């Protein structure tokens, strides 16, 4: 199983950026996936998740600005980020939970890094003020 994250870059505050995570070895429709991020000097934190059902979960810090989605035919998960601020500067990682078609669980499950078995390599997002 491999996850390949891409789409990071430099953007001005207030701008938008879209990240992609291409998955090989799994059909994303059957697995929960998430985006985490790690800012310099800080611990990695949950940003957004999507259940196999398609329902989504967001951290409060990104709710209303970020949108997670997936393309089942391409086995790719996306993170559309709007209204970016310098506080969004981080390395963004996609992750996959290797539990096949689990029943829907609470947000704590999806926001826990320990839930996820596979990780992408990370893509840098830098927001300038």
C-alpha positions in Angstrom: 0.0 0.0 0.0 1.4 3.4 -1.0 0.1 6.9 -0.5 1.5 9.7 -2.6 0.7 13.2 -1.4 1.1 16.2 -3.7 -0.1 19.7 -4.3 1.7 21.7 -1.6 3.3 25.0 -2.2 3.6 28.6 -1.3 0.4 30.7 -1.2 -0.5 34.1 0.2 -2.8 34.5 3.1 -6.4 34.4 2.0 -5.6 32.1 -0.9 -6.5 28.5 -1.7 -4.6 25.3 -2.3 -5.7 21.8 -3.2 -3.8 18.7 -2.0 -4.1 15.2 -3.5 -3.3 11.8 -2.1 -3.1 9.0 -4.6 -3.5 5.6 -3.1 -2.2 2.4 -4.6 -3.0 -1.1 -3.2 -6.4 -0.1 -1.7 -9.8 1.1 -3.0 -10.4 4.3 -1.0 -14.2 3.7 -1.0 -13.6 0.9 1.5 -11.3 2.7 4.0 -11.3 5.7 6.2 -8.8 8.3 5.2 -7.6 11.5 6.8 -5.3 14.5 6.4 -3.0 15.5 9.3 -0.6 18.3 9.5 2.5 19.2 11.4 3.7 22.8 11.9 7.3 23.6 12.8 8.0 22.8 16.4 4.5 21.3 17.0 3.0 17.9 17.1 1.2 16.4 14.2 -2.5 17.2 14.4 -5.7 16.0 12.7 -7.2 18.3 10.0 -9.9 16.3 8.2 -11.2 12.8 7.7 -13.6 10.9 5.4 -15.3 7.7 6.3 -16.0 4.9 3.8 -19.6 6.1 3.9 -18.4 9.4 2.5 -19.3 11.4 5.7 -16.6 13.8 6.8 -15.0 15.1 10.0 -13.1 18.3 10.5 -10.9 19.8 13.2 -12.5 23.0 14.6 -9.5 25.0 13.3 -10.2 24.2 9.7 -14.0 23.7 9.7 -15.7 25.9 7.1 -12.4 26.5 5.3 -11.2 23.0 4.3 -13.1 20.3 2.4 -12.0 16.7 2.2 -13.3 14.6 -0.7 -12.4 11.6 -2.7 -12.6 10.2 -6.3 -13.3 6.5 -6.0 -12.5 5.8 -9.6 -9.0 7.3 -9.2 -8.5 6.1 -5.6 -7.5 9.6 -4.7 -8.4 11.8 -1.7 -8.3 15.6 -1.9 -8.1 18.4 0.6 -9.3 21.8 -0.7 -8.0 24.5 1.5 -9.6 28.0 1.3 -9.0 31.2 3.3 -5.6 30.1 4.3 -3.7 31.8 7.1 -0.1 31.6 8.1 -1.2 29.3 11.0 -2.0 26.7 8.3 1.7 26.5 7.4 2.7 22.9 7.9 3.7 19.6 6.3 0.4 17.9 5.4 0.2 14.1 5.5 -2.5 11.8 4.2 -3.2 8.6 6.0 -5.3 5.4 5.6 -7.0 3.2 8.2 -6.5 -0.4 7.0 -9.8 -1.6 8.6 -12.0 -2.8 5.7 -15.4 -1.0 5.7 -15.7 -0.4 9.4 -19.0 0.8 10.8 -19.2 4.6 11.3 -17.4 5.6 14.5 -17.1 8.8 16.5 -14.9 11.7 15.5 -12.3 10.8 18.2 -11.6 7.6 16.3 -10.8 9.4 13.0 -8.8 12.2 14.6 -6.5 9.8 16.4 -3.2 9.2 14.6 -3.0 5.6 16.0 -6.1 4.7 13.9 -4.1 4.9 10.7 -1.8 2.2 9.3 -0.4 3.8 6.2 1.0 7.3 5.7 2.0 9.4 2.7 5.3 11.2 2.6 4.0 14.7 3.4 3.7 17.8 1.3 4.7 21.3 2.5 2.2 24.1 2.6 3.5 27.5 3.3 1.2 30.5 3.7 2.8 33.9 3.6 1.3 36.9 5.4 
